[in-house]
Amino acid sequence: MRKVFIYDATPCGRRKLDSKRLSNYFTKNEYIIVKNPKKADIIILNTCAYSDERTIFSIKKVEDFKKYDADLIVVGCLPGIEEERLKEIFSGNYISTKNLEKFDDFFPENKYKFSELGDEITFWRNINEKSLTNILPSSVYKFINKLLSSKLINGFLSTEFKILSMTNKEVAHIRISYGCPANCSYCVIKKAVGPLKSKSVEVCIGEFKDSIEKGYKKFFITADDIGSYGIDIGTTFIHLLDEIIKIDKNFTIGIESLRPLWIVKFSKDLERLVKTGKIEFIGCSVQSGSAKILKKMNRYSDTKKIKESILKIKKSYPEIVLITEIIVGFPTETSFDFEKTLDFFKEVKFDLGYIYRYSDRAGSLSEKIDGKISADEIDGRMNTIYKLLRGMGYKIRYERSKTVLIFSN
């Protein structure tokens, strides 16, 4: 039997679902999944390239795994976004995220086809990396989970920790579509994920019901652009949500990220749906409080409507967790534009958020926008927003070489 080693070099949940699906594919075809690349006949490397930092990391992993006496196959977003850079260092097989259904072309002899496998609901965890569940005895881990459910302990833990500490055994990730129809000027991910391709409502509901039967009570809805679900098949995300919430079982759902366009468009329906108490959190990547900057980002730009819609959702169900992302220092962002973002924070008290320093992404539309903000100015603005958030009582930390500021209540 041939042996396969799988390594996921991505921070992205959707790619981790892909990696898990690949592991199922090989297992079903009677390959052995091994813990050490030295013992592998085939190495699968799932890559990321949404930023220069992640591209460099993925390229390094390609170089690392080339050294082994195995057939290396590079999958994920690197081949779709940075194909030329990949080809400079690698002459083997690769396939981008948008073409993953053609993975069978590498293994035409396999009885069970990748393209015929259903989607996955749990993340792939790199076998040779330590995780909380691997480090701790099961009794200790159960004790920690009991603490996490305690109202007393929950008062001391950040929203971020409570969401991210959920394990594969607790959360089912339901991917409702692939691809993205948006055209955000700072983003290159669309090159890797391709156009929108929604699953049918019946398939999505089937995955929910199957997961409930397996004991799952927490669900995260994920997609490259959740709100656009159904545009290509004559339905809507709201219709899908209605059908999910109709399921007569005890469960909650989290909506990974809705662009402000969809928050505004579906505002009244979201207000109605969150009142059921079934929706635990909603992500809404605002990116900026300035209409001028949002237009340059090719994003929905009516900040007044965005703010009103988010606040109405919060009013409809005060316990809902609201998550956002912000980019600081986008080209042409003035001090006035930045103040607009600060004002947005003061009025919409998000529970969890990620604040990114802007940096040019090769091949993005924003790379060509004049009026770049200096690194020193961006440093100053990050410091300002740090002080604001600390003054508002948030827990704050930096991550990834201080390029991302994370805050939570």
C-alpha positions as CSV (number, residue, x, y, z in Angstrom):
1,M,0.0,0.0,0.0
2,R,1.2,3.5,-0.9
3,K,1.8,5.9,2.0
4,V,0.6,9.5,2.0
5,F,1.7,12.5,4.2
6,I,-0.6,15.5,4.2
7,Y,0.5,18.9,5.5
8,D,-1.8,22.0,5.7
9,A,0.2,25.2,5.6
10,T,-2.9,27.4,5.7
11,P,-4.8,29.4,8.4
12,C,-8.0,29.1,6.4
13,G,-10.8,26.8,7.6
14,R,-12.0,26.1,4.1
15,R,-8.6,24.8,3.0
16,K,-8.5,22.7,6.1
17,L,-11.8,21.2,5.0
18,D,-10.2,20.5,1.6
19,S,-7.2,18.8,3.4
20,K,-9.6,16.6,5.4
21,R,-11.5,15.7,2.3
22,L,-8.2,14.7,0.6
23,S,-7.3,12.5,3.6
24,N,-10.7,10.8,3.3
25,Y,-10.1,10.3,-0.5
26,F,-6.8,8.5,0.1
27,T,-8.0,6.5,3.0
28,K,-11.1,5.3,1.0
29,N,-8.7,4.2,-1.8
30,E,-6.7,2.2,0.8
31,Y,-3.6,4.4,1.0
32,I,-2.0,4.7,4.4
33,I,-1.9,8.2,6.0
34,V,1.5,8.5,7.7
35,K,2.8,10.8,10.4
36,N,6.3,11.4,9.0
37,P,7.1,12.7,5.5
38,K,10.2,10.5,5.5
39,K,7.9,7.4,5.3
40,A,5.7,8.8,2.5
41,D,5.5,7.8,-1.1
42,I,3.3,10.9,-1.7
43,I,3.3,14.3,0.0
44,I,0.3,16.6,-0.3
45,L,1.0,20.2,0.6
46,N,-2.0,22.5,0.9
47,T,-0.9,26.1,0.6
48,C,-2.0,29.7,1.2
49,A,-1.1,32.9,-0.6
50,Y,-3.6,35.6,0.4
51,S,-0.7,37.8,1.7
52,D,3.0,38.1,0.9
53,E,3.8,36.6,4.4
54,R,1.7,33.5,3.7
55,T,3.1,33.2,0.2
56,I,6.7,33.2,1.6
57,F,5.7,30.6,4.2
58,S,4.1,28.3,1.6
59,I,7.1,28.7,-0.8
60,K,9.4,27.7,2.1
61,K,7.2,24.6,2.8
62,V,7.5,23.6,-0.9
63,E,11.3,23.9,-0.6
64,D,11.2,21.8,2.6
65,F,9.1,19.0,1.2
66,K,11.0,18.8,-2.1
67,K,13.9,17.3,-0.2
68,Y,12.0,14.1,0.6
69,D,12.0,11.0,-1.6
70,A,8.3,11.2,-2.4
71,D,6.0,12.6,-5.1
72,L,5.1,16.1,-3.9
73,I,1.7,17.5,-5.0
74,V,1.1,21.2,-4.2
75,V,-2.6,22.1,-3.8
76,G,-4.4,25.2,-2.5
77,C,-4.2,28.9,-3.3
78,L,-0.5,29.3,-4.1
79,P,-0.8,27.7,-7.5
80,G,-3.8,29.9,-8.3
81,I,-2.3,33.2,-7.1
82,E,1.5,32.8,-7.5
83,E,1.8,30.2,-10.2
84,E,4.9,31.7,-11.7
85,R,6.7,32.0,-8.4
86,L,5.8,28.3,-7.7
87,K,7.1,27.2,-11.1
88,E,10.4,28.9,-10.4
89,I,11.2,26.5,-7.6
90,F,9.0,23.5,-8.4
91,S,8.5,21.3,-11.5
92,G,6.1,18.7,-10.0
93,N,2.4,18.4,-10.0
94,Y,0.2,21.2,-8.6
95,I,-3.5,22.2,-8.7
96,S,-5.3,25.3,-7.5
97,T,-8.2,25.4,-5.2
98,K,-10.7,26.3,-7.9
99,N,-9.7,23.1,-9.8
100,L,-9.5,20.7,-6.9
101,E,-12.4,18.7,-8.3
102,K,-9.9,17.6,-11.0
103,F,-7.6,16.0,-8.4
104,D,-8.5,12.6,-9.9
105,D,-6.4,13.4,-12.9
106,F,-3.3,12.6,-10.8
107,F,-4.7,9.2,-9.8
108,P,-6.8,7.9,-12.6
109,E,-6.4,4.3,-11.4
110,N,-8.2,5.0,-8.0
111,K,-11.6,3.3,-7.7
112,Y,-13.2,6.1,-5.6
113,K,-13.2,9.5,-7.2
114,F,-12.4,12.7,-5.3
115,S,-15.0,14.5,-7.4
116,E,-17.7,12.1,-6.1
117,L,-16.8,12.5,-2.4
118,G,-19.1,14.6,-0.2
119,D,-17.7,17.7,1.5
120,E,-16.1,17.5,5.0
121,I,-17.5,19.1,8.2
122,T,-14.3,19.0,10.3
123,F,-10.8,20.5,9.9
124,W,-7.7,18.5,9.0
125,R,-5.1,18.7,11.8
126,N,-1.5,18.2,10.8
127,I,-0.6,14.9,12.4
128,N,2.9,15.8,13.5
129,E,1.8,19.0,15.2
130,K,0.8,19.3,18.8
131,S,-2.7,20.3,19.7
132,L,-4.5,20.8,23.0
133,T,-6.3,17.5,22.7
134,N,-3.0,15.7,22.0
135,I,-1.0,17.3,24.8
136,L,-3.6,16.8,27.6
137,P,-5.0,13.6,29.1
138,S,-8.7,13.2,28.1
139,S,-9.8,13.7,31.8
140,V,-8.0,17.1,31.9
141,Y,-9.4,18.1,28.5
142,K,-12.9,17.2,29.7
143,F,-12.4,19.3,32.8
144,I,-11.3,22.3,30.7
145,N,-14.4,21.9,28.5
146,K,-16.5,21.9,31.6
147,L,-14.9,25.1,32.8
148,L,-15.6,26.7,29.3
149,S,-19.3,26.0,29.8
150,S,-19.3,27.5,33.3
151,K,-21.0,30.9,33.5
152,L,-18.4,32.0,36.1
153,I,-15.4,31.1,34.0
154,N,-17.0,32.6,30.9
155,G,-17.0,35.9,32.6
156,F,-13.2,35.9,32.6
157,L,-12.5,34.4,29.1
158,S,-12.3,36.5,26.0
159,T,-14.9,36.0,23.2
160,E,-12.0,35.0,20.9
161,F,-10.8,32.2,23.2
162,K,-14.3,30.8,23.7
163,I,-14.9,30.7,19.9
164,L,-11.5,29.4,18.8
165,S,-11.1,26.9,21.6
166,M,-14.0,24.8,20.2
167,T,-12.7,21.5,18.8
168,N,-13.5,19.3,15.8
169,K,-15.6,17.2,18.2
170,E,-17.8,20.2,19.1
171,V,-18.3,22.1,15.8
172,A,-19.4,21.1,12.4
173,H,-18.4,23.4,9.6
174,I,-21.0,23.5,6.8
175,R,-19.6,24.9,3.5
176,I,-22.5,26.2,1.5
177,S,-20.7,27.4,-1.6
178,Y,-17.3,27.7,-3.4
179,G,-15.8,30.7,-5.1
180,C,-16.4,34.4,-4.8
181,P,-18.2,36.9,-7.1
182,A,-16.8,40.0,-5.3
183,N,-14.0,42.1,-6.6
184,C,-12.4,43.7,-3.6
185,S,-9.4,45.8,-4.8
186,Y,-7.0,44.6,-2.1
187,C,-7.8,40.9,-2.5
188,V,-6.3,38.2,-4.8
189,I,-8.0,35.2,-3.3
190,K,-10.6,35.2,-6.1
191,K,-7.8,34.1,-8.5
192,A,-7.5,30.9,-6.5
193,V,-11.1,30.1,-5.6
194,G,-12.8,30.9,-8.9
195,P,-16.4,31.9,-9.6
196,L,-19.4,31.2,-7.3
197,K,-20.7,27.6,-7.2
198,S,-23.4,27.1,-4.6
199,K,-24.5,23.7,-3.2
200,S,-28.2,23.0,-3.4
201,V,-30.4,23.8,-0.4
202,E,-31.1,20.0,-0.2
203,V,-27.4,19.1,0.0
204,C,-26.7,21.8,2.7
205,I,-29.7,20.7,4.8
206,G,-28.7,17.1,4.4
207,E,-25.2,17.9,5.8
208,F,-26.8,19.7,8.7
209,K,-29.1,16.8,9.5
210,D,-26.3,14.2,9.1
211,S,-24.1,16.2,11.5
212,I,-26.9,16.5,14.1
213,E,-27.3,12.7,13.9
214,K,-23.6,12.5,14.7
215,G,-24.1,14.5,17.8
216,Y,-23.1,18.0,16.7
217,K,-24.9,20.9,18.3
218,K,-22.7,23.8,17.1
219,F,-22.4,24.7,13.5
220,F,-20.3,27.3,11.6
221,I,-21.5,28.3,8.2
222,T,-18.6,29.0,5.9
223,A,-18.0,29.9,2.2
224,D,-15.7,32.2,0.3
225,D,-18.6,34.7,0.2
226,I,-21.5,33.5,2.3
227,G,-24.0,36.2,1.4
228,S,-23.8,35.5,-2.3
229,Y,-25.0,31.9,-1.7
230,G,-27.7,30.9,-4.2
231,I,-27.3,33.7,-6.8
232,D,-26.2,31.1,-9.3
233,I,-29.0,28.5,-8.5
234,G,-32.0,30.8,-8.1
235,T,-32.2,31.0,-4.3
236,T,-30.8,33.1,-1.4
237,F,-28.8,32.8,1.8
238,I,-31.9,33.9,3.8
239,H,-33.9,31.0,2.3
240,L,-31.2,28.6,3.3
241,L,-31.1,30.1,6.8
242,D,-34.9,29.7,7.1
243,E,-34.7,26.1,6.2
244,I,-31.8,25.4,8.6
245,I,-33.6,27.1,11.6
246,K,-36.8,25.1,10.8
247,I,-34.9,21.9,11.8
248,D,-36.5,20.9,15.0
249,K,-33.4,20.1,17.0
250,N,-31.3,21.8,19.7
251,F,-28.4,23.5,18.0
252,T,-26.8,26.9,17.3
253,I,-25.1,28.3,14.3
254,G,-22.4,30.9,13.6
255,I,-22.1,32.8,10.4
256,E,-18.4,33.1,9.6
257,S,-18.5,36.4,7.6
258,L,-21.2,38.4,5.7
259,R,-20.0,41.3,3.7
260,P,-21.7,44.6,4.7
261,L,-23.5,44.5,1.3
262,W,-25.4,41.4,2.5
263,I,-25.9,42.7,6.1
264,V,-27.8,45.7,4.6
265,K,-29.6,43.8,1.9
266,F,-30.8,41.1,4.4
267,S,-31.2,43.4,7.4
268,K,-34.9,42.8,8.2
269,D,-34.6,39.0,7.7
270,L,-31.5,38.9,9.9
271,E,-33.3,40.8,12.6
272,R,-36.1,38.3,12.4
273,L,-33.8,35.3,12.4
274,V,-31.5,36.3,15.2
275,K,-34.5,36.6,17.5
276,T,-34.8,32.8,17.4
277,G,-31.6,32.6,19.4
278,K,-30.3,30.1,17.0
279,I,-27.6,32.4,15.6
280,E,-24.7,32.6,18.0
281,F,-22.4,34.9,16.1
282,I,-22.1,36.9,12.8
283,G,-18.9,38.1,11.2
284,C,-19.1,41.3,9.2
285,S,-15.9,42.6,7.8
286,V,-16.4,46.4,7.7
287,Q,-12.8,47.2,6.6
288,S,-13.2,50.9,7.0
289,G,-15.6,53.6,8.4
290,S,-14.9,55.9,5.5
291,A,-17.2,55.7,2.4
292,K,-14.4,57.1,0.3
293,I,-12.0,54.3,1.2
294,L,-14.7,51.6,0.9
295,K,-15.3,52.8,-2.7
296,K,-11.6,52.4,-3.5
297,M,-11.8,49.0,-2.0
298,N,-14.7,48.1,-4.3
299,R,-16.8,47.5,-1.2
300,Y,-20.4,48.5,-0.3
301,S,-19.8,52.1,0.9
302,D,-23.0,53.4,2.6
303,T,-21.5,53.5,6.1
304,K,-24.7,54.9,7.6
305,K,-26.8,51.9,6.4
306,I,-24.0,49.5,7.5
307,K,-24.0,50.9,11.0
308,E,-27.8,51.0,11.3
309,S,-28.1,47.4,10.1
310,I,-25.5,46.0,12.5
311,L,-27.0,47.9,15.4
312,K,-30.5,46.7,14.6
313,I,-29.3,43.1,14.6
314,K,-27.6,43.7,18.0
315,K,-30.8,45.2,19.3
316,S,-32.9,42.3,18.1
317,Y,-30.7,39.8,20.0
318,P,-28.3,41.5,22.4
319,E,-26.5,38.2,23.2
320,I,-25.3,37.8,19.6
321,V,-21.5,38.0,19.1
322,L,-20.5,40.5,16.4
323,I,-17.1,40.0,14.7
324,T,-15.3,42.3,12.2
325,E,-12.2,43.0,10.3
326,I,-10.5,46.4,9.6
327,I,-7.7,47.4,7.3
328,V,-5.6,50.4,8.5
329,G,-3.6,52.5,6.0
330,F,-5.3,51.7,2.8
331,P,-3.9,53.9,-0.1
332,T,-5.2,57.5,0.1
333,E,-6.6,57.0,3.7
334,T,-6.3,60.4,5.3
335,S,-6.4,61.2,9.1
336,F,-10.1,62.2,8.5
337,D,-10.8,58.8,6.9
338,F,-9.1,57.0,9.8
339,E,-11.2,59.1,12.3
340,K,-14.3,57.8,10.6
341,T,-13.2,54.2,11.3
342,L,-12.6,55.1,15.0
343,D,-16.0,56.7,15.2
344,F,-17.5,53.5,13.7
345,F,-15.8,51.4,16.5
346,K,-17.2,53.7,19.2
347,E,-20.7,53.4,17.9
348,V,-20.7,49.7,17.0
349,K,-19.2,47.9,19.9
350,F,-18.0,44.7,18.2
351,D,-17.2,41.7,20.4
352,L,-14.3,40.4,18.5
353,G,-12.2,41.9,15.6
354,Y,-9.0,41.7,13.6
355,I,-7.2,44.8,12.5
356,Y,-4.8,44.5,9.7
357,R,-2.0,46.8,8.5
358,Y,-2.5,47.4,4.8
359,S,0.3,46.1,2.6
360,D,0.3,45.8,-1.2
361,R,-0.5,42.4,-2.6
362,A,1.2,41.6,-5.9
363,G,-1.5,41.4,-8.6
364,S,-4.2,43.2,-6.6
365,L,-6.0,46.3,-8.0
366,S,-5.0,48.3,-4.9
367,E,-1.4,47.7,-5.7
368,K,-1.8,50.3,-8.5
369,I,-3.6,52.9,-6.4
370,D,-1.4,56.0,-5.8
371,G,-1.3,57.7,-2.4
372,K,0.4,54.9,-0.4
373,I,0.5,55.5,3.4
374,S,4.0,55.3,5.0
375,A,4.9,52.5,7.4
376,D,5.5,55.1,10.1
377,E,2.0,56.6,9.6
378,I,0.4,53.1,9.7
379,D,2.3,52.4,12.9
380,G,0.9,55.5,14.4
381,R,-2.6,54.7,13.5
382,M,-2.3,51.1,14.8
383,N,-1.1,52.6,18.1
384,T,-4.0,55.0,18.2
385,I,-6.6,52.3,17.6
386,Y,-4.8,50.1,20.2
387,K,-5.2,52.8,22.8
388,L,-8.9,53.4,21.8
389,L,-9.7,49.7,22.2
390,R,-7.9,49.4,25.5
391,G,-9.8,52.4,26.7
392,M,-13.0,50.7,25.7
393,G,-12.1,47.7,27.9
394,Y,-11.2,45.2,25.3
395,K,-8.5,42.5,25.7
396,I,-5.9,43.1,23.0
397,R,-3.0,41.3,21.5
398,Y,-0.8,41.4,18.4
399,E,-0.1,38.5,16.1
400,R,2.0,37.7,13.0
401,S,4.9,40.0,13.6
402,K,2.6,42.8,14.8
403,T,0.8,42.9,11.5
404,V,-2.6,41.9,13.0
405,L,-4.2,43.5,16.1
406,I,-6.8,41.2,17.7
407,F,-9.3,42.5,20.2
408,S,-12.1,40.8,22.1
409,N,-14.4,41.5,25.0
